[in-house]
Amino acid sequence: MVPVKPQLTLQEFLALPEGDITYELVDGEAKPKMSPKRFHSRLTLALSQLLAPWSQNRGEVGIEWAVTLKRKNRDWVPVPDLLYVSYSRLPSNVIEDEAYPIPPELVIEIISPDQSFGAMSAKATDYLDAGVMRVWVVDARSKTVTIFYPDTRPQTKSGADSLEDSLLEGLQITPQQIFQQAGIP
């Protein structure tokens, strides 16, 4: 007989001690998040540097900031590579070092070498179903950014294509800028 793993509640998951490994709560289990490699790390830094000046006085950009959401009617705590939340959505009373309590406007996920675009697309759909307004999936191999929307088909951008979006008013960056900033040839 195969032993059944006990399902973690949201409170139990959030109470787990911090360590060297980052975990996400998926279907009641603490699943380790993939350890970033060089290009992933460089892209995270580049995106943070490009988004930080734009986000001043608008909201916060977080790197690997856990967010509490629902996925298939179950508690889900993903840890996006980056997220953006406006000050209008960020509760002013959030002063604790905790998982973000509501869906952010933007989640950015960077595909790691051993992840597939299909798996990341499924995760993007889960984010949208949970109330996230935009999801960017960044692919270092193809040097593209695919934008997922809640009400229309995804769009893949490359080169000098603008990532301009009415939701992210005033943000004017391109995939080319992101990959150049990251030093990815």
C-alpha positions in Angstrom: 0.0 0.0 0.0 1.3 3.4 -1.0 1.3 5.9 1.9 -0.8 9.1 1.2 0.9 12.4 1.8 -1.0 14.7 4.1 -2.3 17.8 2.3 -1.0 21.1 3.6 -3.4 23.9 4.4 -2.6 27.4 3.4 -1.8 28.3 7.0 0.5 25.3 7.4 2.3 26.1 4.2 2.8 29.7 5.1 4.1 28.7 8.6 6.8 26.4 7.1 10.3 27.6 8.1 12.3 29.5 5.5 15.4 27.8 4.0 17.6 27.6 1.0 14.9 26.2 -1.2 11.9 28.2 -2.3 8.6 26.2 -2.3 5.2 26.8 -4.0 2.0 25.4 -2.6 0.4 23.3 -5.4 -2.5 20.9 -4.8 -1.8 20.8 -1.1 1.9 20.0 -1.5 5.0 22.1 -1.0 6.8 21.8 -4.3 10.3 23.1 -4.7 10.7 25.9 -7.2 13.3 25.3 -9.9 16.7 26.8 -9.0 17.5 29.6 -11.5 20.4 29.3 -13.9 22.6 32.1 -15.4 20.3 33.4 -18.1 17.2 33.2 -15.8 19.1 35.2 -13.1 20.2 37.8 -15.6 16.7 38.2 -17.1 15.3 38.6 -13.6 17.8 41.3 -12.8 17.3 43.0 -16.2 13.5 43.0 -15.9 13.7 44.4 -12.4 16.1 47.2 -13.5 13.8 48.1 -16.4 10.6 48.0 -14.4 11.9 49.8 -11.3 12.1 53.3 -12.7 8.7 53.0 -14.3 7.0 51.6 -11.2 8.2 54.5 -8.9 5.1 56.2 -7.5 2.9 53.6 -9.3 3.4 50.4 -7.3 5.9 47.7 -6.4 7.9 45.2 -8.4 8.7 42.1 -6.5 11.2 39.4 -7.2 10.1 35.9 -6.1 7.3 37.4 -4.0 4.9 34.6 -3.1 1.2 35.4 -3.8 -1.8 33.6 -2.3 -4.3 32.7 -5.0 -6.9 30.0 -5.8 -6.2 27.3 -8.5 -9.1 24.9 -9.3 -10.8 26.0 -6.1 -7.8 25.1 -3.9 -5.3 27.4 -2.2 -2.3 28.0 -4.4 0.8 29.9 -3.5 3.0 30.4 -6.6 6.3 32.3 -6.4 6.5 34.2 -9.7 9.9 35.3 -10.9 8.6 38.9 -10.8 5.4 40.6 -10.2 4.0 44.1 -10.3 1.2 45.4 -8.1 -0.1 49.0 -8.2 -0.4 51.0 -5.0 -4.2 51.1 -5.7 -4.3 47.3 -5.3 -1.6 47.0 -2.6 -3.4 47.3 0.8 -1.8 50.2 2.7 -1.8 48.1 5.9 0.6 45.5 4.4 3.7 46.0 6.5 4.4 42.4 7.3 6.9 40.3 5.4 4.3 37.9 3.9 2.8 36.4 0.8 0.9 39.0 -1.2 -2.8 38.5 -0.4 -4.5 39.4 -3.8 -3.8 38.8 -7.5 -1.3 41.4 -8.8 -1.7 43.2 -12.1 1.3 41.5 -13.7 3.2 38.3 -13.2 6.4 37.5 -15.1 7.7 33.9 -15.5 11.0 33.1 -17.1 11.2 29.7 -18.8 14.1 27.7 -17.4 16.1 25.3 -19.6 14.2 22.2 -18.3 10.8 23.8 -18.5 8.5 23.8 -21.5 6.6 26.6 -23.0 3.5 24.4 -22.8 3.8 24.0 -19.1 4.4 27.7 -18.6 1.4 28.5 -20.7 -0.7 26.3 -18.5 0.6 28.1 -15.5 -0.1 31.4 -17.2 -3.7 30.3 -17.7 -3.9 29.4 -14.0 -2.7 32.8 -13.0 -5.4 34.5 -15.3 -8.1 32.2 -13.8 -7.0 33.3 -10.4 -7.5 37.0 -11.2 -4.0 38.1 -12.4 -4.5 40.7 -15.2 -1.4 40.0 -17.3 1.2 37.3 -17.5 4.4 37.6 -19.4 6.3 34.4 -20.2 9.9 35.2 -21.2 11.8 32.7 -23.3 15.6 33.2 -23.5 15.9 30.5 -26.2 13.7 32.3 -28.7 14.2 35.8 -27.2 10.5 36.4 -27.0 7.9 37.6 -24.5 4.5 36.1 -24.7 1.7 38.1 -23.1 -1.3 36.3 -21.8 -4.6 38.3 -21.4 -7.8 37.3 -19.6 -10.0 38.1 -22.5 -8.1 37.5 -25.7 -5.5 35.2 -27.2 -1.8 35.5 -26.1 0.5 37.6 -28.2 4.2 36.8 -28.7 6.6 39.8 -29.0 10.2 39.8 -30.2 12.9 42.2 -31.2 11.7 45.8 -31.3 8.0 44.9 -30.7 6.6 47.1 -28.0 5.3 45.6 -24.7 3.2 48.7 -24.2 -0.1 47.9 -22.5 -3.0 50.1 -21.3 -2.9 48.2 -18.0 0.8 49.2 -17.5 0.4 52.9 -18.6 3.6 54.6 -19.6 5.7 51.4 -19.7 7.7 51.4 -22.9 10.1 48.5 -23.3 10.8 45.9 -25.9 12.0 42.3 -25.8 15.2 43.5 -27.5 15.8 45.9 -24.5 15.2 43.1 -22.0 17.6 40.7 -23.6 20.3 43.4 -24.3 20.0 44.5 -20.6 20.5 40.9 -19.6 23.5 40.4 -21.9 21.9 37.5 -23.6 23.2 37.2 -27.2 
